[in-house]
Amino acid sequence: MKKLIPQLVLGIESSCDETGIALYHQQDGLLAHALYTQAAMHSEYGGVVPELASRDHVRRALPLIRQTLDQADRQLADLDAIAYTRGPGLAGALLVGTSVACALGYALDIPVLGIHHLEGHLLSPLLADPAPALPFVALLVSGGHTQLMRVDGVGQYTLLGETLDDAAGEAFDKSAKLLGLGYPGGPELAKLAEHGDAARFKLPRPMLHSGDLDFSFSGLKTAVLTLTKQHEMTDSTRADIAAAAQAAIVDVLVGKAQAALKQTGLKQLVIAGGVGANRLLRSQLDAAAVRKGVRVFYPALEFCTDNGAMIAFAGAMRLRQQAPQDGYAFAIKPRWDLQQIG
């Protein structure tokens, strides 16, 4: 007898500084989602404080679950399964989401499933309308990760290239910090760059013509540091450096993404992760897509950063494949290679 697929999936995301909750139904799609960001709290320290992040997840998780259930007009008893972020991420933060998921799963006697955080980002554009068809090339630009992947199906991921040091998001954040901008740095730098002249300063495009699909952004950060030491930091100079830094990062991402499409012969590119919300990146990718005759797909802006919807959706996709249940052990994986999941 064929095993029934759980229909209503609760998703819990708590890998870093956002608490995300969502409900996804196998037939009806995304029913509701809620998100609380800790950005204001961590901005006082110039970056994420792991202990504070964990404590705040404890405060937010259950109220957000109740809010999401109310929004969807559902009860805890209606849940068929729970998907949670198992890793990678901050150990304490992951433990909060894992403990909530496992406790609820045990109490309700329903399966729980640990999801790879990057798989959630990777599959999130499938929530959009229109959604890409398989296979496609994915550019993952999330936090400390910058990777190009070939995606042939759920769990069928081939690494094409990745960063050898700093990721694109780190290059944004570190450049922002050098310019005296607040946390989170990436959006602040992009906002300042809108008022700058990107052509005033020439910054390197690391590994743009390396002949492979790997990335490196540490040299760019050093070049930005050099500029801040060589010039008086007036408002216009800061804006010009921000614009130059953003342009350099985007040029590399766009160039490598185009190279990945050419290498694979695929005609669909998916952008996933927080940097995917960058306006310059989107505009240049769209322009390149028109020239090359390919299509680019993005998640909705609200699903670019960490969120519960991507975890609920990834969990639902895994459950369609009748993935094995994890049981109720707190088996987090703060360091977890996407290549290790199948």
N, C-alpha and C positions, 0 to 999 in steps of 0.2 A: 504493500500500500504506500502510495507516495505521501511523503511528509508535507503537511500544510506549511505554507510560507507565512510567517508572522506579518500582519498587515500594518498595524499602527506602531511606529517606532519613535521612541523618545531619544533625542540626541543631546549629549552633554559635552561641551567643550570647555576645558579649563587648563590649557597647556602653558599659558603665560599670564597675560594681564587683562584678559577679557573672559567674562563668564557668559557663555552662550548656551541657550536652550532652544530646542525646536521639536516640533511634531511633524513627522512625515508619514503619509499613508501610501501604501503601494499602488492603489488605484487613483486616489484623489490628489496625490502630490503633497506639496508643502501646505500644512494647515495653519501653522502659527509658529512664530519664533520671537525670541526676546534676547537682548544683549545688554550687558553692563560692562563698560570700559573703565579701567582703573587709571587712565592716562592722567587725569588731574592729580591724583594722589602721588603717582610716581614722578610727575613733573617737578615736584619740590626737590627731588634727589638727582635729577638729570638722567634717570634711567630706572629700569625695573629693579625693585628690591624684593628678592624672592620670598622672604618671610612675610612681608606685608601683602604680597600678592596671594599667598596661600591663605592667610587669615581672611582676606576679603572674599575669596571664593567661598569660604565657609559661610560667611554672612549672606552671600547673594544667591547661592545655588537653589535652595528650597523655595524662597519667595519667587524666583524667576520660573521655576517649574510650575508653581501654582498659577502664576500669571499666564503662562503659555497654555496650560490646560484650560483655564477660564476663557481665554481668547478663542480657543478652538471648540469650546463647549464640550469638553471631554473630562473624564474622571481618571484617577490613577488606575482604577479597575479595568478601564478600557485598553490599557497598554498591552501590547503583545510582545514587545522586546525593547531593550534599551541598548543604545550604542554610545560609547564614551571614548574620549581621546586617551589612548593608552601610552602614547609617546609619538615623537620625541617632545621634550619640553622640560620645564622646571619640575624637579622631583616632587616637591611639596605641593605644587599646584596640581600636578597630575594625580596625586594621592587623594586630593579632595574630590575631584570628579569621579575617580574610580570608586572611592568608598561610597559615595552617594548612589552611583549606578548599581554597585553590587548589593548594597543594603536594600534598595528598592526592588531589584530583581529577585533577591532571596525572599523578601516579604511577599511579593506578588506571585512568586513561583513562575517567573518568565525568564527567557534567555537574556544574557547580557553579552555584548560583543565589543572587544577593544579594537579601536580604529586607529590607523596610522594618520597622524595629523596632516602630513603632506598628501596622503591619498585623498583626504577630505578636500584639500585645496585643488588637487588635480582633477577631481570629478565635479567640482562645484559649477563649472560652466554648463554642465549637462542639466542644471536646474533652469537655465535660461531658455527663452523661446525667441528665435530658433536655437536649437542645440546642435552641436557638431555631431557628425556621424563618425563612427569608428572605421579605420584607425585615424589618428591625428598626431601631430607633434605638439607637445606642451612645453611652454616656458614657465617654469616654477620660480617665482621671485617672491619668496616669503621669508621675512625676518633674516635669519642667518643662512638661508638657502638660496642658491641660484643654480638651477639645473635645467637641462634640456632633456626631455624624455620622449620616447616613442610609445604611444598608448594604443594597444591593440584590443584591449578589453579590460574589465575589472580584474585587477591583479596581474595584468599582463603588461608590464612596464619594462622598457629597455632604456638604460641610461646612455645618452648620446654625448653628454658633456656636462661638466660642473665646475664650480669655482675651486680654484686651488688655494685660495686664502680668504680674503674678505668677500662677502656676498654683496650684491647690488644694494640691498637694504642697509647693510652696514656702511657702505660707502656713502649713502645718503645721510645716515644718522651721524657718522663721524665727521663728515664735512660740515654738517649743520652745527655740530658742537664746536668745531674750530671757528665758526662764524658767530658764535655766541647765541645761537638760537635755542629755543626751548625743546622740551620733549613732548611728543615724539618728533624727532628731527626731520624725518623724510618729508612729511607734509609741510612743515614749516619752511624747509629749504625750497620746495617746489613753489610755495606761495611767494617767497622773496624773489625767486628766479623770474617771476612774471614781470618784475620791474627792472630786470637787468639786461645787459647786452652780452650775450654769450660769445660774441666774436672778439670782445676786448682782450680776453686772456686765452691763450692756447694751452689746453690741458691734454695729457696723453689719453689715447684710446687703447688701454692694455689688451694685448692678445687679439686685437681685432683682425689682424692678418696673420695669425699664427698657423693657419691651415688645419686646425682642429676645432672642436666645439667647446673647449674649456674656456673658463673665465678667470680673470685676476683683477681685483680692484684695490689692492693694498697700495700700489704705486700711485694711483690716482689720489688717494687720501694724503700721501706724502707730498704730492704736487700742490694740493690745496693748502697744506700746512706751510709750504715754502712761500706761496703767494701771500698768505696772511702775515708772514714775517717781513716780506719785501715791501709791502704797501701800507700806507696809512688806512685804517679801517673806517672810511667814511661810509655813509649809507649807500651811496652809489657804487662804491667799490665792493662792498659786501654783496650787493645785489648782482653785480657783474660776475663775481666769483661764483655765487650760487647758480647763476644761469649757465656759466661755463661748466661747472661740475655736473649739473643735471644733463646738459647736452652730451657730455662725454659718456656718462653712464648709459643714456638712452641710445646713443650711436652704437655702442658695443652690443647692447641687448638686441637691437633691431638687426644689426649685421649678423650676429651669431644665429638668430632665429631664422633669417633668410637662408643662411648656409645650411642649417639643419633641414629645412624644407627641400633644398636642392639635393642634399645628400640622400635623403629618404625617398624622394620622388613624390611625397605627399602634398596635398593641396589645401590642407586645413591646419591652422595654427590656433592653439588654445593658450590663453594667458591666465595664470592663476597666481594668487598670493597678493599681499598688500601693495607691492610696487605696481601691480597691474592697475591700480586706480590712478596712476600718474597720467595727467592729461597729455603731456608732451609725448610720452611713450605710446599712448593710444593713437594720437594723431599721426605719428610717424609710421607706426605699424599699419595703420589703415591706408596711408598713402603708398607704402611699399606693396601692400597687398593688391592695390589697384594696378600698379605697374607690373607685378609678377603674375597676376591672374590667380591669386589664392584668396582664401577667406580666413578672417581672424574672428575668433569668438572670445568674449570676455564674460566673467560672471557679473551679475549686477553689482554696482558699487558697494552696496551694503554687505555683499558676500565676498568682497576682496580680502578684507581683514578677517581675523579669526572669528568664527561664528558657529552656532549650534546646528544651523541648517545643513552645512556641508557634512557634519558628522552623522546626523540623522539620515541624510541621503546616502552617504557611503555605506552606512550600516544596512540600509534597506537593500542596496545593490548586493552587498555581501550575503544577506539573508536569502535573496532570490537564488543565489548559487548554493544555498543550504550550507553555508560555511559552518564549521564546527563551533560550538559554544565554548566560551572561555571558562565556564564555572564562575564561582564567586570569590576567587582569590584576588588579592590586590597585587596583580602582576604588572606593574608599570614598567615602561621602557624609556627612561629619559634620553638615552641614545639608541636610536633605532634606524637602521639603514632601510630605505624604501625597497631596495633590491632584495631584502630578506623576506618580504611578504610575498605570498603567492595567490 
